[in-house]
């Protein structure tokens, strides 16, 4: 007994040290106060700051080639090329945290509704952002084209002012304040309607009218579509990393099929694509079975299981179609396959419309039937359900009139009815292939989020860092292998580009995680956390601020005096009629200005957040 007691006594300091170490590791692995992981906010803020910097430094006189995008025709990546892929990546990283938090307090049906609203909002904002570069604007076009010659900066101020009014988020409790908030949103809707009208209505000469349409959905719109696909995959597969990796491979396979060309794909490649497709379909069908079982246990009725069933059916149909296209170009290429892979509205469009429409109708009817006291709200819900049903019927009739394989949904006709790049041949093979590559960036970010959240499988920082760095190494190796066949370039949305961006973000997260969450050095994070906590606000607010500076420049520069921060981008400096040549100091004056601009915008948005104002989709 004495020997045993002595052993226990001797081991107590060791056990105490082990407990202390375990508590430190557990503390480092857990989220920061408020449920946020500080290193994720810092990573997100770092990417946003980098985006603000590269978006402005390219206009600096004498800026270096590596500061902007790599020119077309060259293979590789410059600093600005990392931004979009990284933006998509951090979008996916947030999905597990946001969804698990919502699912803990809300039914899955409400989460689906939230996803749909967010995607629609991103697509609308992306539409207005991407058409901002066109010149056919009623009132804002040149006098020669029948316009008033108003500065287009005013149109941008109207658009983005309206966006902030519609999607503003201010916590108010009093009824009058809530009514004011609703009124502000309605004014914003009117502002966007006016901006849209400036495109759709012909001028008084009858020769300018341009439809509200774009060749793509802009950065924000592409993020919306990538977010939608990643969200569907997460809801189907949840924490199953094998299923998610299989889905990522399947999306890369779309790129392979699209790039097959006249040489086609090898039989072994077609077999590989088929195997991955079988794995994806297997996990999808298992997810559907689990959804039905879970819905039965929770007595969720028919709505939620049906929604999951339709989402799964869409995935299965798409995967099968890609496999068929792979075998179609096996051995001998067929250029017609490029349009075929994504242009199949006769299958996809009805499924999408049924999935979205059924969910919306079911949601409105459920809320309306549950409402017992507020008759006005009950009637409004039923009216919304009837409106969705009417839109579904009208859409099918319109599609039938133009033919199942017609071009009514093509973006080439420039109409607002363009549904998605999936139905578009505009932009050729690059646009069609890039859709899948962009989504893989978001999916790989989702993998990082799962590793960070899984405290059981990865209980301490060493496990998390080792796993993430292994992912990064695999991505780099895959990028170099892919680059041997397809090269690497951001504009081509090549797989190597997506993989390199993912590896870059993972390595940067490891650095921030070890520094901030493990070592506890958090004071400096104040530089990045405002942008990390409000990325969309930061991204959008720079446009109206830039438009305002452009308007002021147009008023003041002819007289030759300093007007806005844009002056620091130029090689000559105007000061009340005197011109100073400081081209010899460029681009470094401009670089310093761009850094001040980026961190200044972040601080300004952080101040708005402290004042209880932010964007919320």
Beta strands, then each sheet from edge to edge (+ up, - down):
strand 1: 168-169
strand 2: 572-575
strand 3: 578-581
strand 4: 614-615
sheet 1: 1+ 4-
sheet 2: 2+ 3-
end
